[in-house]
Amino acid sequence: MDSESSRLGEVFAAQRAAFRALPYPSLAQRKSNLRDLAAIVSQNRDAIAAAIDEDFGGRAKDETMTLEVMQVLQLISHILTRLRRWMRPSRKSAGLLYMPARARLHYQPLGVVGIVSPWNYPLDLALSPLACALAAGNRVMLKPSEHTPRTSELFRQLLGERFGEEHVAVITGDAEVGVEFSRLPFDHLMFTGSTAVGRSVMASAAENLTPVTLELGGKSPCIVGREAGLSQAVQRICFGKSINSAQTCIAPDHVFLPRGREEEFVEEYRRCYAKLYPDGELSSDYSCVINDAQFDRLQALLEDARSKGARVEVANEAGEWTAGASRRMPPHIILDVSDEMTMMQQEIFGPLLPVVLYDSMDEVIEEVARGERPLALYYFGGDRRNHRRILRETHSGGVVFNDTSIQFAIKSLPFGGVGASGMGSYHGHEGFLTFSHARAVVSKGWLNPLRLGYPPYGSRVHKLIERIFIR
């Protein structure tokens, strides 16, 4: 048996025993844990960036710094300045009928939390939920992705230097270890990854009635309104679709574009891409696709679309591309798409951008509303009527008007999906609440007007019922 598999139960038992010994860490203890986590990230940021670069086969250090290191540190800072207020019991109304009584919510740590993190943002999507779980006073077992082994091993080393294994433990290993991990009777389990694997994780957790938070993805649409300035819209779409080579759960998956503007869109996209990456896909700022399996999957999507009648435009200046050994794939704009193409049925998760042409906003709203609910929805344009329609007639984890991907960076907002894109949320106060139990507490005085409603029942109770319920 794999050594990691064999120690899962031991680590879980140790963390549960440690939690029983200290079931409610103080504010000072929690802040100390968060500062230790921030110090790990800040003091080892170069080593972390180097490990991620090696795992990807090419990922810019500046991209890791801005999209991961900075995001974790900003979240921890946000929590530290608000944690005292979040931990304070909140008052609730007991209602006149039950007076004199005080009703409050006490926020209690859950216990031992499991976190399964993905490969696409191996730092942020592991340590941001860890920060929320520590803020809520929990013990944590973290299972990072087997597809970023150097980063995962570095996490084990760095977290082990600051935290005892009975507090924070990193479990490495393959997918089989991940399956066993999700079967542990955690007090809460958080998974970030694909919808297909999310279903499996939820089924495993159900065996122990373990509550889950699922951060998945889906086909996040980007709508370009007729009134939108195309240059500004394309610039922001291109950025959101290019960072991390579009291996981002909230990257625009496909674009709805007014019919007749497709050629203008392609030329503007090429111009924007060339400005962001002057050396195209060979630019050191442009990330590689993570591994051969993902690279082959994306090429298969391309070939499937071509075979079914799509016109493919490579977004680099040359307008062409030959697959090489580096796994650097430039953006491809896919025109003349149809529902029969595989890329229109699955989350793309890479630098392929189908363009769906439309004649009216009604058909766009209908198309978005009838599909599975995505993690993000983007709209470009200033038409307030369309803004209202987007908010009222569609569902998604989040909505952004006139930009892409920025919602993840705003730490005061919850981040999470709905339906097939996930359940539950984290970041900010919602992250603290996700990993806490809101315990109802009622304190009653010695006066007890409710005794008038005690048995034996008679005219007094009848009058009370009539006064309260009969209108």
Secondary structure by P-SEA (a helix, b strand, c coil): ccccccaaaaaaaaaaaaaaacccccaaaaaaaaaaaaaaaaaaaaaaaaaaaaaaccccaaaaaaacaaaaaaaaaaaaacccccccbbbbbcccccccbbbbbbbbbccbbbbbbbccccccccaaaaaaaaaacccbbbbccccaaaaaaaaaaaaaaccccccbbbbbbcaaaaaaaaaccccbbbbbccaaaaaaaaaaaaaacbbbbbbcccbbbbbbccccaaaaaaaaaaaaacccccccccccccccccccaaaaaaaaaaaaaaaacccccccccccccccaaaaaaaaaaaaaaaaabbbbbcccccccccccccccccbbbbcccccccccccccccccbbbbbbbccaaaaaaaaaacccccbbbbbcccaaaaaaaacccccccccccccccccccccccccccccccccccccaaaaaaaccbbbbbbbccccccccccccccaaaaaaaaacccc
